[in-house]
Amino acid sequence: MASRGRLIVIVTALLCASIACTRSSAPADDSKAAVPGTGSSTPPSQPVNEDAKALAGFLERVNQYVTLHQKLENTLPKLSKESTPQQVDTHQRALTKLIQDARQDAKQGDIFTPEAQAVVKKLVTKIFSGPDGAGLRASVMDENPGVPNMKVNSRYPDEIPVSTIPPQLLEGLPKLPEEMEYRFVGNDLILMDTHAHIIADFVPDTFTK
Amino acid sequence: MSTDVSALKRTSVACLVLGLVLSLDARRVVTDAQPAQSQPAAGALPLTMPNKEDSLKFAVLGDFGTGSKEQYQLAEQMKRVHEQYPYNLVILVGDNLYGSERPQDFKKKFEDPYKPLLDADVKFFASLGNHDDPQEQRNYKLFNMDGKRYYSFKPDSKQSVRFFVLESSYLSPDQVAWFEKELKDSNSDWKIPYFHHPPYSSGERHGSDPQTRNALEPLFLKYNVSVVFTGHDHFYERVKPQKGIVYFVVGSGGQLRKGNIDTKTGLTAAGNDRDQSFMIAEINGDEMWFNAISRQGRVFDSGSFTRRK
């Protein structure tokens, strides 16, 4: 429970900086105190908003996924700096299969719950409707045709390049563990397992194309 | 802070482009209207590099890993240049392998075409493009990424140079903070970033990338970056200095988008969207020289500039 409380504080700070913007005009000293992890800017009695709760829950589920990922990856021979492409490829595909088998029943929305999806869409809408929105959207959609019938737990298609992710979006979304990253596939925001090359979950129709 | 690159000095030796002698200040663009030679030029290449003994010599290559005949032909020119001008470093500006990245692809799209250079102990240092699988490539020994998606390195040279290799498709707060710290901590005279998405480009297909520019340009200016190498748009372009910084787009190593330079942007100092190409560059003290060389063995752009101080 203590770690959950800490997560909520972290996500609250992130949201205050990126979505709600209620502190955007706060003095510099005050915003310094809102560095994630310090918790000193959030009085204990301050109510935690629903968006923060949703993202805290999202982070918990990501961490559960990564715990499973690490447990499975630890059963495989470790890669080294001397690994050959054959060894890297074998490792990746073995991990893909282990995770796919372990998450056979995974479905869209397991990690990005409806509450978390709503927060993500709100953030994307805010960024894409800003002054740089058109350029950012064009950059995201560059060489990004989307994948028809995308499924959770499927391998990210080898032939499809990855999209760029606007730095503003990465500033607003929770920081992910090293194994995971955000990408767009078409206008869906995916949570990608980079070691296993798997789509762990996604938020459909994040923005209007 | 002086802006010496604004006084870009161009050598006139290589201004012979398809029979046209261009003035030093003319914009040089090889376009669809100017057909490429059908056969590579024979004999020694007309390089215009100083080739000084203790200088840092390197090549720049991007968007190359197709496994196509054209990629192999350009690789042959790189070998030919190396015989004449012994660079020992190649910086890769991303899209290192297109399509599948199975073990056989690393051989066909990288190890085979560049075997003569690899055999000559030329080191390749890769950055990741949007077609690259980070997990596969950062662990690939011949790309010298040391398991990292972004990193910096100081080449083995008497020159004061550090390269900063970024993953431009994922400019996370962590990466940008790391980049700033690396720039701040570096005491190298030349701080040279390279990555895939161009902050400035005349590509009709992609063009200037606003998110890369917004995130990185303030740091380039703050820490006296003089030159930036990128790819993504499938042609060669030397952009007119922007706020004192020279930008090169070298996305022409295998893929090619013919006629894709939009001459109306006003950004182009020189370009070639007619043939595959790569660059060589040389740093000696405060000066950098460069030549751009096509698959046909033509030196179609050259010049030198002084670093910002």
Interface residues (C-beta under 8 A of the other chain):
Chain A: L79 K81 E82 S83 T84 P85 Q86 V88 D89 Q92 D132 G135 L136 S139 D142 E143 D158 E159 P161 V162 S163 T164 I165 P166 P167 Q168 L170 E171 K175 E181 T194 H195 H197
Chain B: G99 S100 E101 R102 P103 D105 F106 G129 N130 H131 D133 P134 Q135 E136 N139 Y140 K141 D146 G147 S168 S169 Y170 L171 S172 P173 D174 V176 H197 H206 D209 P210 Q211 N214 A215
